Amino acid sequence: MRLDKLLGQAGFGSRGQVKKLIRSRQVRVDNEVAAADSLNVDPNLQLITVSGKEISYSPDVYYILNKPAGVVSAVSDKNHRTAIDLIAEADRAEGLYPVGRLDRDTEGLVLITNNGPLGFRLLHPKHHVDKTYYVEVNDELGFDAPAFFENGIAFLDGSVCKPAKLEIISSSSEVSRAYITISEGKFHQVKKMFLAYGVKVTYLKRISFGPFKLGDLPVGTYRELTEQEKEALKRYLG
C-alpha cells in the first residue's frame, strides 16, 4: 500500500496533512526516513513510525493458494470458480486479487494479496522473478532439450522467450517429466515452449514463484506466508 494512503487510513489526517508529515521527515520505514509519499509499504513486514510512534494498522494480507485445475486466476468470473472464491469469507479483505495468472487447467501456486503495487513489482520484467513448474509431456525429452530451452525460443508470431532452465526428471515415448524455470510470463508460454520443441504438455503445476514455495499444501487450500517468506517479500516493497 502507498505510504500516504496507509497513513490516511491509520488516522494521521487528510491527504495534505499526511504529505506534510512525510516531507517534514517525521515518518520512518525500518528506521530510514521515508523518501516519498508513493513508497509501497506494509506494517506487517516493516517497522513504520510517525514521530517515533509505531503504526499498528495493518490492512494488507498475503496468502499462498494451491489452485486446482478448472479454477480461473481472477477476482470474478461468470462461468467458473475463481481463486478468490476459494478464500474463506473471514479471510477476505477489500481489494483481494491473484498476482499474475495461471491457465484454468494449470494447478499450483498463486499469490493472493490486496497489495496492488506489490503485485505490479513482482510481475515487472525488470525484477526477473523466477517461476518453476512441474510438467508432464506426451513424448520424449531428448538430451538436446535443456540446451533448446536455455537458448531461448522464437514463436511463429515473432515473439521470443528468454532462456529457461529445463531439468528432466524422466523421459520416455509415452510420458516425460521435468521441471522448468522461467523468468517471464507470456500467455500460455510454457505450453508454447514445449510445442516448439515438438511435444505437448499434458499436466502443468507451478511449484514456486520467486521466494514462495508450494511445498505440500493440499490442492484447493491456502495459507498465510511464513515469517521467512514475509522477510523475503520486503525486497519487492518500496
C-alpha positions as CSV (number, residue, x, y, z in Angstrom):
1,M,0.0,0.0,0.0
2,R,1.2,3.5,-0.7
3,L,2.6,5.2,2.4
4,D,0.4,8.3,2.1
5,K,-2.7,6.1,1.8
6,L,-1.7,4.0,4.8
7,L,-1.2,7.0,7.0
8,G,-4.5,8.4,5.9
9,Q,-6.4,5.2,6.7
10,A,-4.5,4.9,10.0
11,G,-5.9,8.3,11.1
12,F,-3.0,10.7,10.6
13,G,-5.1,13.3,8.9
14,S,-6.1,14.5,5.4
15,R,-4.0,13.8,2.3
16,G,-2.4,17.2,2.7
17,Q,-1.6,16.7,6.3
18,V,-0.1,13.2,5.6
19,K,2.1,14.6,2.8
20,K,3.3,17.4,5.2
21,L,4.2,14.7,7.8
22,I,6.3,12.8,5.2
23,R,8.0,15.8,3.8
24,S,8.9,17.1,7.3
25,R,10.8,13.8,7.7
26,Q,8.7,12.6,10.6
27,V,7.9,9.3,9.0
28,R,10.4,6.4,9.0
29,V,10.3,3.0,7.4
30,D,12.7,0.4,9.0
31,N,14.4,3.3,10.7
32,E,15.1,5.1,7.5
33,V,13.4,8.5,6.7
34,A,10.6,7.9,4.2
35,A,11.8,9.1,0.8
36,A,8.4,9.6,-1.0
37,D,4.6,9.7,-0.5
38,S,4.2,6.9,-3.0
39,L,6.6,4.4,-1.2
40,N,5.0,1.0,-1.2
41,V,5.0,-0.2,2.4
42,D,3.4,-2.8,4.7
43,P,3.4,-2.5,8.6
44,N,3.0,-6.3,8.7
45,L,6.5,-6.6,7.2
46,Q,8.2,-3.3,8.1
47,L,8.6,-1.0,11.1
48,I,6.8,2.2,10.3
49,T,6.9,5.1,12.7
50,V,5.5,8.6,12.8
51,S,7.3,11.0,15.2
52,G,8.8,7.9,16.8
53,K,5.4,6.1,17.3
54,E,4.9,2.7,15.7
55,I,2.0,2.2,13.4
56,S,0.0,-0.9,14.2
57,Y,-2.6,-0.5,11.4
58,S,-2.1,-3.5,9.1
59,P,-4.5,-3.6,6.1
60,D,-2.5,-5.8,3.7
61,V,-2.9,-9.6,3.6
62,Y,-1.0,-12.3,1.8
63,Y,-1.9,-15.9,1.0
64,I,-0.4,-18.7,-1.0
65,L,-3.1,-20.8,-2.7
66,N,-2.7,-24.1,-4.4
67,K,-5.1,-23.5,-7.3
68,P,-6.9,-26.5,-8.6
69,A,-7.5,-27.2,-12.3
70,G,-10.7,-25.6,-13.5
71,V,-10.4,-22.5,-11.3
72,V,-9.5,-19.2,-13.0
73,S,-6.9,-16.8,-11.7
74,A,-9.4,-13.9,-11.5
75,V,-11.4,-11.8,-9.0
76,S,-14.7,-12.7,-10.6
77,D,-15.9,-14.8,-13.5
78,K,-19.5,-15.6,-14.8
79,N,-18.8,-19.2,-15.8
80,H,-16.1,-20.6,-13.5
81,R,-14.9,-20.6,-9.8
82,T,-12.2,-18.1,-9.2
83,A,-9.1,-18.1,-7.0
84,I,-10.8,-15.6,-4.7
85,D,-13.8,-17.9,-4.3
86,L,-11.5,-20.3,-2.6
87,I,-10.7,-17.8,0.2
88,A,-13.0,-18.1,3.2
89,E,-15.2,-15.1,3.8
90,A,-13.5,-14.5,7.2
91,D,-10.1,-14.2,5.5
92,R,-11.1,-11.9,2.7
93,A,-10.0,-8.3,2.6
94,E,-11.1,-5.4,0.3
95,G,-9.2,-5.5,-2.9
96,L,-8.0,-9.1,-2.7
97,Y,-6.7,-10.4,-6.0
98,P,-4.4,-13.1,-7.5
99,V,-0.9,-11.9,-8.6
100,G,-0.4,-12.9,-12.2
101,R,-2.3,-15.7,-13.8
102,L,-2.3,-19.5,-14.2
103,D,-4.2,-21.1,-17.1
104,R,-7.5,-22.5,-16.0
105,D,-6.3,-26.1,-16.5
106,T,-3.0,-25.4,-14.7
107,E,-2.6,-26.2,-11.0
108,G,-0.3,-24.7,-8.4
109,L,1.0,-21.7,-6.6
110,V,-0.9,-18.4,-6.8
111,L,-0.1,-15.5,-4.5
112,I,-3.2,-13.8,-3.2
113,T,-3.0,-10.2,-1.8
114,N,-4.6,-6.8,-1.7
115,N,-1.3,-5.0,-2.1
116,G,-1.7,-3.7,-5.6
117,P,1.7,-2.1,-6.0
118,L,3.4,-5.3,-4.8
119,G,1.8,-7.4,-7.5
120,F,2.9,-4.9,-10.1
121,R,6.5,-5.1,-8.9
122,L,6.5,-8.9,-8.7
123,L,5.4,-9.1,-12.4
124,H,7.5,-6.3,-13.8
125,P,10.2,-7.6,-16.2
126,K,13.0,-5.7,-14.5
127,H,12.7,-7.8,-11.4
128,H,13.1,-11.2,-13.3
129,V,11.1,-13.1,-10.7
130,D,11.6,-16.9,-11.4
131,K,8.7,-19.2,-11.7
132,T,9.2,-23.0,-11.6
133,Y,6.7,-25.6,-12.9
134,Y,6.5,-29.3,-12.7
135,V,5.4,-30.5,-16.2
136,E,4.4,-33.7,-17.9
137,V,4.5,-34.1,-21.7
138,N,3.3,-36.8,-24.1
139,D,6.6,-37.7,-25.7
140,E,10.3,-38.0,-25.1
141,L,12.5,-35.1,-23.9
142,G,15.9,-35.8,-25.5
143,F,19.4,-34.9,-24.4
144,D,19.2,-31.8,-26.5
145,A,16.1,-30.4,-24.7
146,P,17.8,-28.5,-21.9
147,A,20.0,-26.6,-24.4
148,F,16.9,-25.9,-26.6
149,F,15.2,-24.1,-23.7
150,E,18.4,-22.5,-22.5
151,N,18.9,-20.8,-25.9
152,G,15.5,-19.1,-25.8
153,I,12.7,-19.9,-28.1
154,A,11.2,-17.9,-31.0
155,F,7.5,-18.5,-31.7
156,L,5.8,-18.3,-35.1
157,D,4.3,-14.9,-34.2
158,G,7.8,-13.4,-33.9
159,S,7.9,-13.2,-30.1
160,V,10.9,-14.6,-28.3
161,C,11.1,-16.2,-24.9
162,K,14.0,-15.5,-22.6
163,P,16.3,-18.5,-21.8
164,A,14.6,-21.1,-19.5
165,K,16.1,-23.8,-17.3
166,L,14.9,-27.4,-18.0
167,E,15.6,-30.2,-15.6
168,I,14.5,-33.6,-16.9
169,I,13.2,-36.0,-14.3
170,S,12.4,-38.9,-16.6
171,S,11.9,-39.4,-20.3
172,S,10.1,-41.9,-22.5
173,S,8.0,-42.0,-25.7
174,E,4.8,-42.2,-23.6
175,V,5.4,-39.6,-20.9
176,S,8.3,-37.3,-19.8
177,R,8.5,-35.4,-16.6
178,A,10.6,-32.3,-15.9
179,Y,10.9,-29.0,-14.0
180,I,11.1,-25.8,-16.0
181,T,12.0,-22.4,-14.6
182,I,11.2,-19.2,-16.5
183,S,11.6,-15.5,-15.6
184,E,8.7,-14.1,-17.5
185,G,5.0,-14.9,-18.1
186,K,3.8,-14.6,-21.7
187,F,0.4,-16.0,-22.5
188,H,0.5,-19.9,-22.5
189,Q,4.3,-19.5,-22.5
190,V,5.3,-22.9,-21.0
191,K,2.9,-24.9,-23.3
192,K,4.1,-23.0,-26.3
193,M,7.7,-23.6,-25.5
194,F,7.2,-27.4,-25.3
195,L,5.2,-27.3,-28.5
196,A,8.1,-25.6,-30.2
197,Y,10.3,-28.5,-29.1
198,G,7.7,-30.9,-30.5
199,V,5.8,-32.3,-27.5
200,K,2.5,-31.4,-25.9
201,V,2.0,-30.5,-22.2
202,T,-0.5,-32.9,-20.6
203,Y,-0.1,-31.7,-17.0
204,L,1.3,-28.5,-15.5
205,K,1.7,-27.3,-12.0
206,R,3.5,-24.2,-10.7
207,I,5.6,-25.1,-7.6
208,S,7.4,-21.9,-6.9
209,F,7.1,-18.2,-7.6
210,G,10.0,-16.0,-6.6
211,P,10.7,-16.7,-2.9
212,F,7.4,-18.6,-2.4
213,K,7.3,-22.4,-2.4
214,L,4.1,-24.5,-2.8
215,G,5.5,-27.4,-0.7
216,D,2.9,-30.0,0.4
217,L,0.0,-27.5,0.5
218,P,-3.1,-29.6,-0.5
219,V,-4.9,-28.7,-3.8
220,G,-7.6,-26.1,-3.2
221,T,-6.3,-24.8,0.1
222,Y,-4.3,-21.8,1.1
223,R,-2.1,-20.5,3.9
224,E,-0.6,-17.3,5.2
225,L,3.0,-16.5,4.4
226,T,5.7,-17.8,6.8
227,E,7.9,-15.3,8.6
228,Q,10.8,-16.2,6.3
229,E,8.6,-15.5,3.3
230,K,7.5,-12.2,4.7
231,E,11.1,-11.2,5.2
232,A,11.8,-12.2,1.5
233,L,8.8,-10.1,0.4
234,K,10.4,-6.9,1.7
235,R,12.7,-6.7,-1.3
236,Y,9.7,-6.1,-3.6
237,L,8.3,-3.2,-1.5
238,G,9.3,0.4,-1.9
